[in-house]
Amino acid sequence: MKKALAALATLGLLSPAAVMAEPDWSQVDAAFGRKAAIVGTVHKYGFPRADLHVTLDGVSVKPGLALGGWVAFEPAGHAPMMMGDLVLTETEINPVMKSLLANGVQVTGVHNHLLRASPATFYMHVSANGDPAKLATVVREALAETKTPLGPSTAAAGEPPKLGFDAAQVEEALGVQGKNNGGILQFSIPKAEQIRAGGMTVPPAMGTAIAINFEPTGEGKAAISGDFVATAKEVEPLLSALATNGIEVTALHNHMLDDEPRLFFVHFWANDDAVKLARALRAGLDAVHIEARS
């Protein structure tokens, strides 16, 4: 039967994705010690650095603002795709990289997202194709080289903390609905283009969506962080829009090696009136091609 299915796939009568069995996600959950957030076909596992106490310009940075590591799997295609973004301290970078590379996981980027943060944090982007349970075990072993909390994730019960600023006005200014995630107002805004890497389509939940986060800092203000996703021709207009509107650009780089179209990630920071910042960020959104909203 397997030979017959493989022959059909070779002839183009059956897609490779149809030949692949659905991954046993309970094994992946067990390897990571937590459940995934499921977005469409993507299974995404969060690894927030709740152990770190990072400050930036007097702001205590919460994991949901800029310290939320993750690993996600897209099971479609000839082999499931894994991508991730691990939040690390300076001394954790090389032990984690050594462990990942020794076990067949690509490291596609290591860089900062923030400036002036204390302690400094770095972000390692990873990629691989293969059995999700095996890849999860590899990533778990690498994370054991860090102080990343690896016990079962504990979601806070009840209503999330109040934001302390007018979320409705922020959403209106951005033209997008956000989500209060543990007291951080978060936005995920897909690009209009279809993104591909390694011959597969990369869904927004795999790290190709624009991410904007607001952390309340009192009196209607918020610290903002995240990243815009831009094509080459969009980078300069985007940088100009952010700078003109008082938003500090903290990094410009790639997260993937073989993405089509080539994508550039523009990270940012500011702490000011939340609605004012939302209007400034809207100018940034207007400089890039985002998915139309109904």
N, C-alpha and C positions, 0 to 999 in steps of 0.2 A: 504493500500500500504506500509506504513512504517513497519507494522508487517511482511509483506511478505519479504521486503528487509532485515529486521533484521534476519529473519529465514534463508534466503539464506546466509547471512554472517556467521551465526552460523554453518551452514553446510559446510562452506568453499567454497561455490559456488560464493560468492561475497565478496570482501575484505571489511574490515571496512572502509577503506579510501574512497571506492566508495559510502558508505552509507552517509558519511559526506558531507554536503553541502559546497560549496566553501565559505570561509569567505567573508564578505562584507568589502573589504579593504578600501572603502571610510570612513567607520565608524572608522577604526583604524587610518587612516590619520587624521580624525577630532579629535580623542582623543589625538593624539600626536601633532597636529598642524603643520604637515609637511608630505611630501610625502616620500615613501620608495624608496630605491634603490633595484631593483629586480634582483636577481642573480639566474637563474633557477627558482625553486619554492619558494625560500626564499625571504621574504620581510624584508628588514633591514632598521632600522631607526637610524640615527646618532644624538648624543647629545654631540657635541664637547664643551669642557669647554673654550670657547672663553672669558669668564669673568675672567679667572685666568691669572695672569702674573707670570709664573713660570720660574725660572732660575736655571741652573745646570752647574757648572764649567764655568760660564760666558756666557753660551748659553741661549738665550731666547727661551724656549721650545714652539713651536707652537702646536696647537691642533692635527694636522695631524702627528706629530712625536710621541707623547706619551700621549695626553690628549683627545683622541677621544672616548667618551662613545658611546654605541650602544645597541639596543635591536632588536632581529631578531625573525622571526616566520617561522617555517616549517609546512605547512598545511597538509602534508601527514600523514597517520596513523590514529589510532582510535580517537585521539584528537590532535589538532594542538599543536606543541611544541614551547615554547618560551625560548630563552636564551638571556643573555645580560651581559654587562660589564659596570658598572656605575662608572664614575670618581668622586671622592668625596674628600672634605677636612676633616680634623680630626673631626671637630665639627658636620659634616653632617652625619657621619657614623651611629650613633645609632638612630637618628630620622628617617632616611630612612629605616633602618633595621626594626624598630618597625612597621612602616607603611606597609611594604611589608609582613612581617610575619602575621600581623593581617588580611591580605586579601588573604592569601593562596599562596603567592609566596615564594619559597625556596631561601634562601641565601646559596650559595655553596662555597663561598670563600670571604675573605676580607684580603687584603695584599698590600704590596708595589710592584711597578714595577721599580721604580727609587730609587737611593740613592743620598743623599746630595741635593735634590731638595728643593728650597725655594719659596713658602711655600710647605710643604710636601703634596703629593697627595696619595690617597689610591684608591683601585679598588675593587668594590663589584660585584661579579659574581652571577647572579640570574637565576632561572629556574622555569618553570611551564608548565602545560598542560591545555588547555581549550580554551574558546572562545577568539580569538585575540582582539576583541573590548573591552571586559570586562577586559582582562589582561592589555591592553594598558591604560585603565582608572586607574587601580591600580598603574601601574608604574608612570603615569603622576602625580597622587596624591602624591606618594613618592618623586618624583623629585621636587615637589613644596616645600618640606622641605629644598631644596638647592637653590643655586644661579645659577644653570644651566640655560642658556638661553632657554626659552621654546616657544618663538615666532616662526613664520614661518622661516624655514631655507632659507638663501639667498645665492644662488650659484653665485660666481663671473662670470661676463660676459666676453667674449673674451678669449684670450690666457692666460694660467697660467703663473705666473712669471718665468723668466729664472732661471735655477738651479745654474749656476755658477760653475759647474763641468761637466766633460765629462760623460753624462748619458749613451752614447753608450758603452763606455769602462766598466762602472759599470755593465751594463746589460750583456755584453760579459763575464766578470769575474764571474758573478753569474750564467750565463747560463739560465737566466729568463728575460722576458720582464716586465718592470715596467710601472707605470702610474704616470705622473706628476699631483698630486692632490693639487692644490693651492700653488705650490712651494715646495712641499714635494714629493720626488720620492718614491713611495710605491710599494712593492712587496707582493703578496699573493701566497703561494706555498703549494698546498695540500699534505697531507701525502698519501703514497701509500695504507695504510691499510684502510679498511672500519671501520669507527668509529660508535659505537652504544651507546645509553644511553636510559634508560627507555623503552627498547624494540624497539626503533626506530633508523634508520640510521641518523647520524648527518652530514649534508653536510659541506664542508669546510667553506662556508659563515656564518655558525653558530658559528664560533670561533675555529674550529679545524685545520685551515691552519696556516702554519708558516707565520708570519708577519715581514717584514723588511722595515724600513723607513729611508730615508736619508734626513736630513735638511741641506741645504747649510750654511756654516759658513765662507765663504770667501777664496779666493786664492786657489780654487780647493779642499777645505776641506769640510767635512760634519760631523755633529753629527748623530750617528745612534742609533736607539732604536727599540724595537719590542720583539717578542718572538719566540723561536724555540719550536716545539712540538715533544716530544720524548717519546718512550716507555721506560720501566725500564732499559732494557739492553743497550739502546742507551745513557742514561744520562751521564755515566762516560766518554765514548769516546767524546761526545759532549762538555762537560766541559773542557776536556783536549785540544781539538782542539781550542776552543775559547781562553783559557788562553795562549796557546802556541803562538797564533797569535795576542796577545795584546788587546783582547776584554774583557772588564770587565763584569763578570756575576753579575747581581744585584738582582736576585731573582730566586728561584727554588721552585715550588709548583704545586698543582693541581687547576684546575678551575671547575671540575665537581665531582660528588659524586659516580656515578655508570657507568662511561664510560668503554667500552670494545673495545680494550684493554685499560688498565689503562694508562693515559697520564700524562706526566709531562711537565710543561711549564717553559722554561729557558729564562729569560729576560736578556737583555744586554745593554751596553752603550759604546760608544767610540766617540772621536772627532779627526779626522786625515784626511789625504789625502783620498778622496772618493774612488778612484780606489784601493788603498792599502787596505782599509777596505772591499771593495767588495771581494777581493781575500781572505781576512781572513775569511769573512763570508762563502765563498764557502767551505772552509775547514770544517766549521760547518755543512753545508748542506751535505757534503760527509759522515758525521758521522751518519746521520739519513736516514730513508727510505722514499724518496719522490716520488710523482707521476711522471712517465716518461713523458718527454716532447717531442712532435713531432718536 
